[in-house]
Amino acid sequence: FCTPCLQECLKPKKPVCGVCRSTLSPGSRALDLEKQIETTETTCNGCNKKMYLSKMRSHAASCSKYQNYIMEGVKAVTKEPLHNTRSFPNRFTFPCPYCSEKNFDQEGLVEHCKALHSMDAKQVVCPICASMPWGDPNYRSANFMEHLQRRHRFSYDTFVDYDADEDDMMAQVLMRSLRDK
C-alpha cells in the first residue's frame, strides 16, 4: 500500500484492512511477507528491467516508461468530467433517514444512528448507498442498523474512483493481463 491509502485505512476509530476489511490490531511484523518481498523477482512493465519486489517502488518513481504505462491505463478508464456539477450526488454529508437531521459524514451518521435510533425498526433508505453510482434510492433496508454496521465500516471514497468507467476498467485489466504475461 502507498502511505496515503494506508493512512485512510487507519483513520476510523476501528481501523480496517484495505483488502479484506477485517479489523486491524497492533501486532508483530509480517516477517514471512517481508522475506517474500525481498526474494521475489518481477519485471518493470515500462522498461522490462528485472528486479526484486522490494526495489520496485523506488524504481517506478524514477522510470518514465513505467509512469507512461500507468498513465495509459488511467486514461483508458477515466470518464470525461461532466460540466454540470449539479448532477453529482453529495457523497460527503448525509441526512439521518429517521429524523432527517442533516450534514453527517459517514462515521457521524453511524454514531448518530447507534446513539439515537438503535431500537427503531422502521425500514429506511440508506442515504450513503443511495448516493453511490450503484445505489438504489428506493431500496429500504429491513434492518438499517445492521446494514450500517456491516456495509459502512469504512469510507467508499478510500477505495472507489467514481470517475472510472467500470466496463472500460475491466476491459483494460483483461487486455493488460494478456499483454503482461
C-alpha positions as a LaTeX table, in Angstrom:
\begin{tabular}{lrrr}
\hline
Residue & $x$ (\AA) & $y$ (\AA) & $z$ (\AA) \\
\hline
Phe1 & 0.00 & 0.00 & 0.00 \\
Cys2 & 1.07 & 3.57 & $-0.52$ \\
Thr3 & 1.16 & 5.76 & 2.59 \\
Pro4 & $-1.97$ & 7.82 & 1.79 \\
Cys5 & $-4.07$ & 4.67 & 1.23 \\
Leu6 & $-2.78$ & 3.04 & 4.40 \\
Gln7 & $-3.47$ & 6.21 & 6.38 \\
Glu8 & $-7.08$ & 6.20 & 5.10 \\
Cys9 & $-7.47$ & 2.62 & 6.37 \\
Leu10 & $-6.19$ & 3.69 & 9.78 \\
Lys11 & $-8.45$ & 6.79 & 10.10 \\
Pro12 & $-11.61$ & 5.18 & 11.51 \\
Lys13 & $-11.90$ & 4.57 & 15.25 \\
Lys14 & $-11.67$ & 0.87 & 14.44 \\
Pro15 & $-9.06$ & 0.65 & 11.63 \\
Val16 & $-9.73$ & $-1.90$ & 8.88 \\
Cys17 & $-7.61$ & $-3.77$ & 6.36 \\
Gly18 & $-7.63$ & $-2.17$ & 2.91 \\
Val19 & $-8.13$ & $-5.57$ & 1.26 \\
Cys20 & $-10.45$ & $-7.71$ & 3.39 \\
Arg21 & $-11.92$ & $-5.03$ & 5.70 \\
Ser22 & $-11.13$ & $-7.02$ & 8.83 \\
Thr23 & $-10.23$ & $-5.08$ & 11.95 \\
Leu24 & $-6.57$ & $-4.12$ & 12.27 \\
Ser25 & $-4.88$ & $-4.57$ & 15.60 \\
Pro26 & $-1.34$ & $-3.91$ & 16.77 \\
Gly27 & 0.90 & $-6.94$ & 16.46 \\
Ser28 & 4.16 & $-8.32$ & 15.23 \\
Arg29 & 5.64 & $-7.61$ & 11.82 \\
Ala30 & 4.88 & $-9.94$ & 8.93 \\
Leu31 & 8.41 & $-11.29$ & 8.60 \\
Asp32 & 7.41 & $-14.03$ & 6.16 \\
Leu33 & 5.87 & $-11.42$ & 3.87 \\
Glu34 & 8.93 & $-9.17$ & 4.16 \\
Lys35 & 11.16 & $-12.11$ & 3.18 \\
Gln36 & 8.94 & $-12.94$ & 0.22 \\
Ile37 & 9.09 & $-9.31$ & $-1.00$ \\
Glu38 & 12.89 & $-9.32$ & $-0.66$ \\
Thr39 & 13.32 & $-12.57$ & $-2.64$ \\
Thr40 & 10.62 & $-12.38$ & $-5.35$ \\
Glu41 & 11.71 & $-11.10$ & $-8.75$ \\
Thr42 & 9.49 & $-9.07$ & $-11.02$ \\
Thr43 & 9.79 & $-7.13$ & $-14.26$ \\
Cys44 & 9.01 & $-3.44$ & $-14.72$ \\
Asn45 & 6.02 & $-3.07$ & $-17.06$ \\
Gly46 & 7.59 & 0.06 & $-18.51$ \\
Cys47 & 11.24 & $-0.73$ & $-19.27$ \\
Asn48 & 11.21 & $-4.54$ & $-18.72$ \\
Lys49 & 14.12 & $-4.36$ & $-16.23$ \\
Lys50 & 14.20 & $-7.27$ & $-13.75$ \\
Met51 & 14.39 & $-6.51$ & $-10.01$ \\
Tyr52 & 13.18 & $-7.66$ & $-6.59$ \\
Leu53 & 9.72 & $-6.52$ & $-5.46$ \\
Ser54 & 11.37 & $-4.62$ & $-2.62$ \\
Lys55 & 13.08 & $-2.34$ & $-5.18$ \\
Met56 & 10.07 & $-1.84$ & $-7.45$ \\
Arg57 & 8.59 & 1.20 & $-5.68$ \\
Ser58 & 11.76 & 3.27 & $-5.91$ \\
His59 & 12.32 & 2.13 & $-9.50$ \\
Ala60 & 8.73 & 3.00 & $-10.51$ \\
Ala61 & 9.15 & 6.51 & $-9.10$ \\
Ser62 & 12.07 & 7.20 & $-11.45$ \\
Cys63 & 11.15 & 5.12 & $-14.51$ \\
Ser64 & 9.46 & 7.37 & $-17.08$ \\
Lys65 & 8.42 & 4.35 & $-19.17$ \\
Tyr66 & 6.61 & 2.86 & $-16.17$ \\
Gln67 & 4.88 & 6.17 & $-15.46$ \\
Asn68 & 3.73 & 6.33 & $-19.10$ \\
Tyr69 & 2.44 & 2.75 & $-18.78$ \\
Ile70 & 0.38 & 3.70 & $-15.70$ \\
Met71 & $-0.99$ & 6.85 & $-17.34$ \\
Glu72 & $-2.14$ & 4.83 & $-20.37$ \\
Gly73 & $-4.23$ & 2.70 & $-18.04$ \\
Val74 & $-5.61$ & 5.69 & $-16.15$ \\
Lys75 & $-6.62$ & 7.46 & $-19.38$ \\
Ala76 & $-8.27$ & 4.30 & $-20.68$ \\
Val77 & $-10.66$ & 4.02 & $-17.73$ \\
Thr78 & $-11.35$ & 7.64 & $-16.77$ \\
Lys79 & $-14.57$ & 9.24 & $-17.94$ \\
Glu80 & $-14.55$ & 12.75 & $-19.30$ \\
Pro81 & $-15.66$ & 15.09 & $-16.49$ \\
Leu82 & $-19.21$ & 16.30 & $-16.82$ \\
His83 & $-19.66$ & 20.04 & $-16.84$ \\
Asn84 & $-22.93$ & 20.03 & $-14.91$ \\
Thr85 & $-21.82$ & 19.57 & $-11.30$ \\
Arg86 & $-25.43$ & 19.54 & $-10.08$ \\
Ser87 & $-25.82$ & 16.02 & $-11.49$ \\
Phe88 & $-23.28$ & 14.68 & $-8.96$ \\
Pro89 & $-24.76$ & 13.41 & $-5.70$ \\
Asn90 & $-23.30$ & 14.66 & $-2.43$ \\
Arg91 & $-21.16$ & 11.78 & $-1.13$ \\
Phe92 & $-19.67$ & 13.67 & 1.80 \\
Thr93 & $-22.59$ & 14.51 & 4.06 \\
Phe94 & $-25.82$ & 12.64 & 4.67 \\
Pro95 & $-29.15$ & 13.17 & 6.40 \\
Cys96 & $-30.38$ & 10.79 & 9.07 \\
Pro97 & $-33.10$ & 8.64 & 7.45 \\
Tyr98 & $-35.01$ & 8.50 & 10.76 \\
Cys99 & $-35.10$ & 12.11 & 12.00 \\
Ser100 & $-33.82$ & 13.99 & 8.89 \\
Glu101 & $-31.05$ & 15.75 & 10.85 \\
Lys102 & $-28.54$ & 16.80 & 8.19 \\
Asn103 & $-24.82$ & 17.11 & 7.46 \\
Phe104 & $-23.43$ & 13.92 & 8.96 \\
Asp105 & $-20.29$ & 12.48 & 7.49 \\
Gln106 & $-20.42$ & 8.71 & 7.14 \\
Glu107 & $-18.89$ & 7.99 & 10.54 \\
Gly108 & $-21.06$ & 10.66 & 12.16 \\
Leu109 & $-24.23$ & 9.13 & 10.69 \\
Val110 & $-23.28$ & 5.70 & 12.01 \\
Glu111 & $-22.61$ & 7.11 & 15.51 \\
His112 & $-25.78$ & 9.23 & 15.47 \\
Cys113 & $-27.97$ & 6.27 & 14.48 \\
Lys114 & $-26.32$ & 4.00 & 17.06 \\
Ala115 & $-26.92$ & 6.57 & 19.80 \\
Leu116 & $-30.46$ & 7.72 & 18.93 \\
His117 & $-32.11$ & 5.16 & 16.66 \\
Ser118 & $-30.72$ & 1.74 & 17.60 \\
Met119 & $-34.18$ & 0.47 & 18.58 \\
Asp120 & $-36.08$ & 1.98 & 15.62 \\
Ala121 & $-37.39$ & $-0.84$ & 13.42 \\
Lys122 & $-38.72$ & 1.41 & 10.65 \\
Gln123 & $-37.44$ & 0.40 & 7.20 \\
Val124 & $-35.48$ & 3.30 & 5.68 \\
Val125 & $-33.36$ & 4.07 & 2.63 \\
Cys126 & $-29.64$ & 4.21 & 3.37 \\
Pro127 & $-28.54$ & 7.72 & 2.29 \\
Ile128 & $-24.92$ & 6.55 & 1.86 \\
Cys129 & $-25.84$ & 3.72 & $-0.52$ \\
Ala130 & $-28.38$ & 5.90 & $-2.35$ \\
Ser131 & $-25.60$ & 8.38 & $-3.20$ \\
Met132 & $-23.42$ & 5.72 & $-4.84$ \\
Pro133 & $-23.48$ & 5.08 & $-8.61$ \\
Trp134 & $-24.72$ & 1.55 & $-7.95$ \\
Gly135 & $-27.15$ & 2.59 & $-5.19$ \\
Asp136 & $-30.93$ & 2.27 & $-5.41$ \\
Pro137 & $-32.59$ & 5.38 & $-3.91$ \\
Asn138 & $-35.80$ & 3.39 & $-3.34$ \\
Tyr139 & $-34.35$ & 0.32 & $-1.56$ \\
Arg140 & $-35.39$ & 0.20 & 2.09 \\
Ser141 & $-33.14$ & $-1.81$ & 4.43 \\
Ala142 & $-35.04$ & $-4.33$ & 6.53 \\
Asn143 & $-32.56$ & $-3.73$ & 9.37 \\
Phe144 & $-30.83$ & $-0.39$ & 8.82 \\
Met145 & $-28.69$ & $-0.57$ & 11.97 \\
Glu146 & $-27.24$ & $-3.94$ & 10.94 \\
His147 & $-26.75$ & $-2.62$ & 7.41 \\
Leu148 & $-24.79$ & 0.37 & 8.75 \\
Gln149 & $-22.54$ & $-1.81$ & 10.87 \\
Arg150 & $-21.83$ & $-4.31$ & 8.07 \\
Arg151 & $-21.65$ & $-2.10$ & 4.98 \\
His152 & $-20.33$ & 1.19 & 6.30 \\
Arg153 & $-17.35$ & 0.31 & 8.49 \\
Phe154 & $-15.12$ & 2.20 & 6.03 \\
Ser155 & $-15.49$ & 5.08 & 3.59 \\
Tyr156 & $-16.07$ & 4.12 & $-0.05$ \\
Asp157 & $-14.09$ & 7.21 & $-1.08$ \\
Thr158 & $-10.96$ & 5.42 & 0.11 \\
Phe159 & $-11.40$ & 2.56 & $-2.35$ \\
Val160 & $-13.57$ & 3.82 & $-5.23$ \\
Asp161 & $-12.75$ & 6.10 & $-8.17$ \\
Tyr162 & $-16.17$ & 7.46 & $-9.13$ \\
Asp163 & $-14.81$ & 8.84 & $-12.42$ \\
Ala164 & $-13.62$ & 5.45 & $-13.67$ \\
Asp165 & $-15.90$ & 3.58 & $-16.05$ \\
Glu166 & $-16.23$ & 0.04 & $-14.70$ \\
Asp167 & $-16.68$ & $-1.65$ & $-18.09$ \\
Asp168 & $-13.67$ & 0.16 & $-19.53$ \\
Met169 & $-11.66$ & $-0.72$ & $-16.43$ \\
Met170 & $-12.46$ & $-4.43$ & $-16.78$ \\
Ala171 & $-11.57$ & $-4.38$ & $-20.49$ \\
Gln172 & $-8.28$ & $-2.63$ & $-19.66$ \\
Val173 & $-7.44$ & $-5.17$ & $-16.95$ \\
Leu174 & $-8.15$ & $-8.09$ & $-19.29$ \\
Met175 & $-6.08$ & $-6.54$ & $-22.07$ \\
Arg176 & $-3.15$ & $-5.89$ & $-19.71$ \\
Ser177 & $-3.33$ & $-9.34$ & $-18.17$ \\
Leu178 & $-2.84$ & $-10.85$ & $-21.61$ \\
Arg179 & $-0.05$ & $-8.44$ & $-22.52$ \\
Asp180 & 1.83 & $-8.52$ & $-19.18$ \\
Lys181 & 2.39 & $-12.31$ & $-19.13$ \\
\hline
\end{tabular}
